[in-house]
Amino acid sequence: MEVTVSKPACVGAGQCALVAEDLFDQDDDGIVIMLKSEIGPADEAAARRAAALCPSHAIKLAE
C-alpha cells in the first residue's frame, strides 16, 4: 500500500495522528507529517482509518 499526504490540503484536525500515531504526526503548525515511508500489512488498517477520518482528504491510499 502506498500512502501519500497533501500538506497544502491538510487543515490540521489531527485525526490521523490520534488514530495512527505510528504513521502520522503533526508539525508545529498542525500540518500532517508522515513518520514511515513504507506502510506494511500491519499498518494498513490504521492508514485506512486515518484516511477515512481526515476531514480534508489530505491522506490518499493506493493499493
N, C-alpha and C positions, 0 to 999 in steps of 0.2 A: 504494500500500500504506500502510495506517495501522498504526503500531506504538505500543502503549501499555505502560507498565510499572506494576506494583503495588509500590510501595515497602514496604507492610506485608508483602507476601508474600516479598520478597527476603531471602535468607539470607546474602548476601554472598560467594557462592562465587567470583565474579569471572570466570566463563567468558565472559560477554558482553563484558567489557572486553578479554579476551585475544583473542577471535576477531573482534571488530568494534570495534576501538579508535577508529574514526572516528565510531561511532554511540553508544557507551556508555562510561561511566567509573564510578568509584565515589567516594562522598563519604568523609569521614574515618572514618565508621563502617562502611565497606564496602558501603553500600547503593547500588544502581544509580542512575545519572544518565543521562538521555538527552541527547546532545550535539546532535542535529539534530531539529528538529520535523517536517521533511519528509524522507521516505525515497523517493528516486528509484530508477529502474531499476538504476542502477549499484550501489546499496547493498542491493538486495533479497536477494541470496544471503547476504550477511553477516548481515542481520537474521534471515533464516530459520535460519541456523546458530546464532546466538546464542539464539534462542528454543528451538530443539531441544535445546541443551546446558544450558539453565537448569534446575537440579535442582528448583527450587520453582515452576516455570512462572509466574514473575513477568512474563515478556515475552509479550505477546499480539499476534498479527498479524491484520489484517483486510484483505481484498482490496478 
